[in-house]
Amino acid sequence: MRSLHIAATGMLAQQTNVEVISNNLANMGTTGYKRRRAEFQDLIYQNLRRVGSQSSDTGTVLPSGAQVGLGVRTAAIYRIAEQGNLQQTENRFDLAIRGNGYFQVQLPNGDIAYTRDGTFALSPEGVIVTAEGFVVQPGITIPAAARDVTINASGEVLARLDGQIQPQNVGQIQTAIFANEGGLEAIGDNLFLATPASGQPQAAAPGQPGHGTVMQGFIETSNVNTVQEITALITAQRAYEMNSRVITASDEMLSTLTRLR
């Protein structure tokens, strides 16, 4: 019976759906996390009577035909790039992007990764780095004698040194935007890599056309909506149960047919 296989694909799809939802809920407190959403597509159809075919020798045409669907499959898992809330931390090296853009980070192998997680700190050499110690591009060093550091909305890093009235510009943070943010490849640690699907990064100073601005002393929280995820979880659970009942019903029908034979 086709229904056994069809219901099995439905259970697998809802299992994937629950896994996506559980990952969203697990990352409710992850800085800069963007929630995911699973999308599904129906599978190929089996034609019992092809649409538009002739129904008799008289040449009449079937107005609708008879097609039986063969189930469902996971088409994609989209990342929703909606802005998360901005939370004040009072840490002078914490940064949040209000609007579009990603911070650029150099990995140990030399590749450039991208992140919305702006929980930065200083390395022993005074370089601005991520929580994992990766250098934030373009590599800005804060002088050891700096009494205060200010990062304005345009990403200019200004250090106030002893004996100087005016703060000194020690670097310029740049952000990168992409034609298709959903095409970025997640590699963990709140980092992404560019892919042919995302397009090439377009780097510029914050506040430039298409780029968001930077806020010092803030971080961007996860954009996961707890109520929405719990509701989706209940719906997925019920859909899984219904597909399981279809398998049970199909098995009972097969048993009845076997006894009749």
Summary of the structure (lengths in Angstrom):
residues: 261
radius of gyration: 27.1
end to end distance: 15.9
largest distance: 100.8
contacts: 762
relative contact order: 0.20
helix: 24%
strand: 34%
